[in-house]
Amino acid sequence: MEEIFQKKTDEMDCQPGGPFVIQMLFKNPVELPEKEHMTDVMQRHIGTTECSCCDDNMVGFTALDHVVELEEGKKSYVSR
């Protein structure tokens, strides 16, 4: 039987123009894939990326093809 795990969110979790977050939910602990493998998969789905942090608990990527222009200039967002 396939189980689906979901996290309850509220309106404050989604902000237009803000960073996007992917939180993987698993029933049991899993091994984190190699940084290079994650980078390859991210780039196939969202374009050019840069891994900004990678440790045993969290991985962060900057989506370089998804940049917002503000009055102060261009800004890229880090997704963690």
DSSP file (Angstrom, degrees, kcal/mol; ACC not computed):
  #  RESIDUE AA STRUCTURE BP1 BP2  ACC     N-H-->O    O-->H-N    N-H-->O    O-->H-N    TCO  KAPPA ALPHA  PHI   PSI    X-CA   Y-CA   Z-CA
    1    1 A M              0   0    0      0, 0.0     2,-0.4     0, 0.0     0, 0.0   0.000 360.0 360.0 360.0 128.9    0.0    0.0    0.0
    2    2 A E        -     0   0    0      2,-0.0     2,-0.4     0, 0.0     0, 0.0  -0.700 360.0-159.1 -86.1 129.9    1.4    3.4   -1.0
    3    3 A E        -     0   0    0     -2,-0.4     2,-0.5     2,-0.0    24,-0.1  -0.854   3.4-152.7-108.6 145.9    1.3    6.1    1.6
    4    4 A I        -     0   0    0     -2,-0.4     2,-0.4    22,-0.0    22,-0.1  -0.976   6.6-156.4-119.1 127.5    1.4    9.8    1.0
    5    5 A F        -     0   0    0     -2,-0.5     2,-0.3    20,-0.3    20,-0.2  -0.865  14.1-175.6-103.8 135.2    2.8   12.2    3.6
    6    6 A Q        -     0   0    0     -2,-0.4     2,-0.5     2,-0.0    -2,-0.0  -0.955  19.4-140.8-131.3 149.4    1.7   15.8    3.5
    7    7 A K        -     0   0    0     -2,-0.3     2,-0.3    16,-0.1    16,-0.0  -0.923  25.6-123.7-106.9 132.0    2.7   18.9    5.5
    8    8 A K        -     0   0    0     -2,-0.5     2,-0.3     1,-0.0    -2,-0.0  -0.560  34.5-172.1 -73.1 136.3   -0.1   21.3    6.4
    9    9 A T        -     0   0    0     -2,-0.3     2,-0.3     3,-0.0    -1,-0.0  -0.832  11.8-151.3-124.1 163.5    0.7   24.8    5.2
   10   10 A D    >   -     0   0    0     -2,-0.3     3,-1.8     1,-0.0     4,-0.5  -0.766  41.3 -89.6-125.4 178.0   -0.8   28.2    5.7
   11   11 A E  G >  S+     0   0    0      1,-0.3     3,-1.0    -2,-0.3    -2,-0.0   0.776 121.4  64.0 -60.6 -26.9   -1.0   31.3    3.5
   12   12 A M  G 3  S+     0   0    0      1,-0.2    -1,-0.3     3,-0.1     3,-0.0   0.697  90.0  67.6 -71.8 -18.3    2.3   32.6    5.0
   13   13 A D  G <  S+     0   0    0     -3,-1.8     2,-0.6     1,-0.2    -1,-0.2   0.761  98.3  56.4 -71.2 -23.9    4.2   29.7    3.6
   14   14 A C    <   +     0   0    0     -3,-1.0    -1,-0.2    -4,-0.5     6,-0.1  -0.938  62.8 169.4-116.5 115.6    3.7   30.9    0.0
   15   15 A Q    >   -     0   0    0     -2,-0.6     3,-2.5     4,-0.3    -3,-0.1  -0.977  37.1-118.4-126.9 118.3    4.8   34.4   -0.9
   16   16 A P  T 3  S+     0   0    0      0, 0.0    -2,-0.0     0, 0.0     0, 0.0  -0.277 101.4  14.8 -54.1 133.1    4.9   35.6   -4.5
   17   17 A G  T 3  S+     0   0    0      1,-0.3    51,-0.1     0, 0.0     3,-0.1   0.358 105.4 114.2  84.3  -6.1    8.4   36.4   -5.5
   18   18 A G  S <  S-     0   0    0     -3,-2.5    -1,-0.3     1,-0.2    59,-0.1  -0.259  77.0 -71.3 -89.5 179.7    9.9   34.7   -2.5
   19   19 A P        -     0   0    0      0, 0.0     2,-0.4     0, 0.0    -4,-0.3  -0.323  44.2-129.8 -68.0 152.5   12.1   31.6   -2.3
   20   20 A F        -     0   0    0     -3,-0.1     2,-0.4    57,-0.1    -6,-0.1  -0.890  21.3-158.1-106.5 141.3   10.6   28.2   -3.1
   21   21 A V        -     0   0    0     -2,-0.4     2,-0.5    59,-0.1    58,-0.0  -0.933   9.5-162.3-122.0 136.0   11.2   25.4   -0.6
   22   22 A I        -     0   0    0     -2,-0.4     2,-0.6     2,-0.0    -2,-0.0  -0.976   8.9-173.8-116.6 118.5   11.0   21.7   -1.2
   23   23 A Q        -     0   0    0     -2,-0.5     2,-0.4   -16,-0.0   -16,-0.1  -0.950  14.2-148.1-115.1 114.6   10.7   19.6    2.0
   24   24 A M        -     0   0    0     -2,-0.6     2,-0.5     2,-0.0    -2,-0.0  -0.678  10.1-158.3 -84.1 129.4   10.9   15.9    1.4
   25   25 A L        +     0   0    0     -2,-0.4     2,-0.3   -20,-0.2   -20,-0.3  -0.942  15.1 174.9-112.6 122.1    8.8   13.8    3.8
   26   26 A F        -     0   0    0     -2,-0.5     4,-0.1     1,-0.1   -22,-0.0  -0.937  35.8-137.0-126.4 148.0    9.7   10.2    4.3
   27   27 A K  S    S+     0   0    0     -2,-0.3    -1,-0.1   -24,-0.1    -2,-0.0   0.898  95.4  25.0 -67.7 -40.9    8.3    7.6    6.7
   28   28 A N  S    S-     0   0    0     -3,-0.1    -1,-0.1     1,-0.1     0, 0.0  -0.872 101.0 -85.9-122.0 155.2   11.8    6.3    7.5
   29   29 A P        -     0   0    0      0, 0.0     2,-0.3     0, 0.0    -2,-0.1  -0.267  45.4-164.6 -58.3 145.3   15.2    8.1    7.4
   30   30 A V        -     0   0    0     -4,-0.1     2,-0.3     0, 0.0    -4,-0.0  -0.910  24.7-101.0-128.5 157.6   17.0    7.9    4.0
   31   31 A E        -     0   0    0     -2,-0.3     0, 0.0     1,-0.1     0, 0.0  -0.580  38.5-115.5 -76.8 140.7   20.5    8.6    2.9
   32   32 A L        -     0   0    0     -2,-0.3     3,-0.1     1,-0.1    -1,-0.1  -0.610  33.8-119.0 -73.9 130.6   21.2   12.0    1.3
   33   33 A P        -     0   0    0      0, 0.0    -1,-0.1     0, 0.0     2,-0.0  -0.186  42.2 -78.4 -64.1 164.8   22.2   11.6   -2.4
   34   34 A E     >  -     0   0    0      1,-0.1     4,-2.2     4,-0.0     3,-0.2  -0.337  39.5-119.2 -62.1 145.7   25.6   12.9   -3.5
   35   35 A K  H  > S+     0   0    0      1,-0.2     4,-2.5     2,-0.2     5,-0.2   0.878 113.6  53.6 -54.2 -42.7   25.8   16.7   -4.0
   36   36 A E  H  > S+     0   0    0      1,-0.2     4,-2.3     2,-0.2    -1,-0.2   0.886 108.0  49.9 -64.2 -39.5   26.7   16.2   -7.7
   37   37 A H  H  > S+     0   0    0     -3,-0.2     4,-2.2     2,-0.2    -1,-0.2   0.928 111.6  47.9 -64.8 -44.7   23.7   14.0   -8.3
   38   38 A M  H  X S+     0   0    0     -4,-2.2     4,-2.8     1,-0.2    -2,-0.2   0.904 110.8  52.0 -62.4 -40.7   21.3   16.5   -6.7
   39   39 A T  H  X S+     0   0    0     -4,-2.5     4,-2.5    -5,-0.2    -1,-0.2   0.925 109.1  49.8 -61.9 -45.2   22.8   19.3   -8.7
   40   40 A D  H  X S+     0   0    0     -4,-2.3     4,-1.7     2,-0.2    -1,-0.2   0.921 113.2  46.0 -59.0 -45.5   22.3   17.4  -12.0
   41   41 A V  H  X S+     0   0    0     -4,-2.2     4,-1.4     2,-0.2    -2,-0.2   0.926 112.4  50.2 -65.8 -44.9   18.7   16.7  -11.1
   42   42 A M  H  X S+     0   0    0     -4,-2.8     4,-3.1     1,-0.2     5,-0.4   0.920 109.9  50.8 -59.1 -44.3   18.0   20.3  -10.0
   43   43 A Q  H  X S+     0   0    0     -4,-2.5     4,-1.3     1,-0.2    -1,-0.2   0.843 106.2  54.9 -66.3 -32.9   19.5   21.7  -13.2
   44   44 A R  H  < S+     0   0    0     -4,-1.7    -1,-0.2    -5,-0.2    -2,-0.2   0.845 119.0  34.1 -65.1 -32.3   17.3   19.4  -15.4
   45   45 A H  H  < S+     0   0    0     -4,-1.4    -2,-0.2    -3,-0.4    -1,-0.2   0.817 135.3  16.0 -96.1 -34.0   14.2   20.7  -13.7
   46   46 A I  H  < S-     0   0    0     -4,-3.1    19,-0.3     1,-0.4    -3,-0.2   0.377  99.4-119.6-125.9   4.7   14.9   24.4  -12.9
   47   47 A G  S  < S+     0   0    0     -4,-1.3    -1,-0.4    -5,-0.4    -2,-0.2  -0.545  72.3  13.7  93.3-158.8   17.9   25.4  -15.0
   48   48 A T  S    S+     0   0    0     -2,-0.2    16,-1.4    15,-0.1    17,-0.9  -0.292  72.1 174.7 -60.1 128.6   21.2   26.7  -13.9
   49   49 A T  E     -A   63   0A   0     14,-0.2     2,-0.4    15,-0.2    14,-0.2  -0.898  24.4-153.2-132.9 162.7   21.8   26.2  -10.2
   50   50 A E  E     -A   62   0A   0     12,-1.7    12,-2.9    -2,-0.3     2,-0.7  -0.993  23.9-127.6-134.9 128.2   24.6   26.6   -7.6
   51   51 A C  E     +A   61   0A   0     -2,-0.4    10,-0.3    10,-0.2     3,-0.1  -0.665  27.2 179.8 -77.2 116.1   24.7   24.6   -4.4
   52   52 A S  E     +     0   0A   0      8,-2.2     2,-0.3    -2,-0.7     9,-0.2   0.680  65.7   3.7 -94.7 -20.0   25.0   27.1   -1.6
   53   53 A C  E     +A   60   0A   0      7,-1.4     7,-2.6     2,-0.0    -1,-0.3  -0.963  56.8 178.6-160.7 149.5   25.1   24.7    1.3
   54   54 A C  E     +A   59   0A   0     -2,-0.3     2,-0.2     5,-0.2     5,-0.2  -0.826  21.5 135.7-157.2 112.7   25.2   20.9    1.8
   55   55 A D        -     0   0    0      3,-2.4    -2,-0.0    -2,-0.3     3,-0.0  -0.744  68.2 -75.9-140.8-167.8   25.4   19.1    5.1
   56   56 A D  S    S+     0   0    0     -2,-0.2     3,-0.1     1,-0.2   -24,-0.1   0.692 126.8  32.8 -69.3 -18.4   23.8   16.1    6.7
   57   57 A N  S    S+     0   0    0      1,-0.3     2,-0.3   -25,-0.0    -1,-0.2   0.626 121.4  21.7-113.1 -18.4   20.6   18.0    7.5
   58   58 A M        -     0   0    0     -3,-0.0    -3,-2.4     2,-0.0     2,-0.4  -1.000  48.0-162.2-156.3 146.9   20.0   20.4    4.7
   59   59 A V  E     -A   54   0A   0     -2,-0.3     2,-0.4    21,-0.3    -5,-0.2  -0.999  14.7-165.4-130.5 135.2   20.9   21.2    1.1
   60   60 A G  E     -A   53   0A   0     -7,-2.6    -8,-2.2    -2,-0.4    -7,-1.4  -0.970   4.2-173.3-124.5 138.2   20.5   24.7   -0.4
   61   61 A F  E     -AB  51  79A   0     18,-2.5    18,-3.4    -2,-0.4     2,-0.6  -0.964  18.9-141.1-126.5 144.5   20.5   25.7   -4.1
   62   62 A T  E     -AB  50  78A   0    -12,-2.9   -12,-1.7    -2,-0.4     2,-1.2  -0.933  17.1-142.8-100.1 124.5   20.4   29.1   -5.8
   63   63 A A  E >   -A   49   0A   0     14,-1.1     3,-1.7    -2,-0.6    14,-0.3  -0.740  18.3-173.6 -88.6  94.8   18.3   28.9   -8.9
   64   64 A L  E 3  S+     0   0A   0    -16,-1.4    -1,-0.2    -2,-1.2   -15,-0.2   0.690  79.0  56.7 -70.0 -19.8   20.3   31.3  -11.1
   65   65 A D  E 3  S+     0   0A   0    -17,-0.9     2,-0.5   -19,-0.3    -1,-0.3   0.468  98.5  67.0 -87.4  -1.1   17.8   31.3  -14.0
   66   66 A H  E <   +     0   0A   0     -3,-1.7    11,-0.6   -18,-0.2     2,-0.4  -0.752  68.2 152.0-121.7  82.3   15.1   32.5  -11.6
   67   67 A V  E     - B   0  76A   0     -2,-0.5     2,-0.4     9,-0.1     9,-0.2  -0.898  32.7-145.9-116.4 139.6   16.1   36.0  -10.6
   68   68 A V  E     - B   0  75A   0      7,-2.1     7,-2.6    -2,-0.4     2,-0.6  -0.849  11.5-137.7-105.0 141.4   13.8   38.9   -9.6
   69   69 A E  E     + B   0  74A   0     -2,-0.4     5,-0.2     5,-0.2     2,-0.2  -0.880  26.0 178.0-100.5 124.7   14.6   42.5  -10.5
   70   70 A L  E >   - B   0  73A   0      3,-2.3     3,-1.6    -2,-0.6     0, 0.0  -0.665  48.3 -96.3-113.5 171.7   13.9   45.0   -7.7
   71   71 A E  T 3  S+     0   0    0      1,-0.3     3,-0.1    -2,-0.2    -1,-0.0   0.846 127.3  54.4 -57.0 -32.5   14.5   48.8   -7.6
   72   72 A E  T 3  S-     0   0    0      1,-0.3    -1,-0.3     3,-0.0     2,-0.2   0.616 124.6 -94.0 -77.1 -12.3   17.9   48.1   -5.9
   73   73 A G  E <   -B   70   0A   0     -3,-1.6    -3,-2.3     2,-0.0    -1,-0.3  -0.781  65.6 -22.0 127.5-173.8   18.9   45.7   -8.7
   74   74 A K  E     -B   69   0A   0     -2,-0.2     2,-0.4    -5,-0.2    -5,-0.2  -0.439  55.7-173.2 -73.9 143.0   18.8   42.0   -9.5
   75   75 A K  E     -B   68   0A   0     -7,-2.6    -7,-2.1    -2,-0.1     2,-0.3  -0.997  10.5-155.5-134.5 138.3   18.5   39.5   -6.7
   76   76 A S  E     -B   67   0A   0     -2,-0.4     2,-0.4    -9,-0.2    -9,-0.1  -0.861  17.8-133.5-109.3 153.7   18.6   35.7   -6.7
   77   77 A Y  E     -     0   0A   0    -11,-0.6   -14,-1.1    -2,-0.3     2,-0.5  -0.837   5.8-136.1-109.5 143.9   17.0   33.6   -4.1
   78   78 A V  E     -B   62   0A   0     -2,-0.4     2,-0.6   -16,-0.2   -16,-0.2  -0.845  15.5-152.0 -95.7 129.2   18.4   30.7   -2.2
   79   79 A S  E      B   61   0A   0    -18,-3.4   -18,-2.5    -2,-0.5   -27,-0.2  -0.910 360.0 360.0-102.7 122.4   16.1   27.7   -1.9
   80   80 A R              0   0    0     -2,-0.6   -21,-0.3   -20,-0.2   -59,-0.1   0.332 360.0 360.0-125.3 360.0   16.8   25.6    1.3
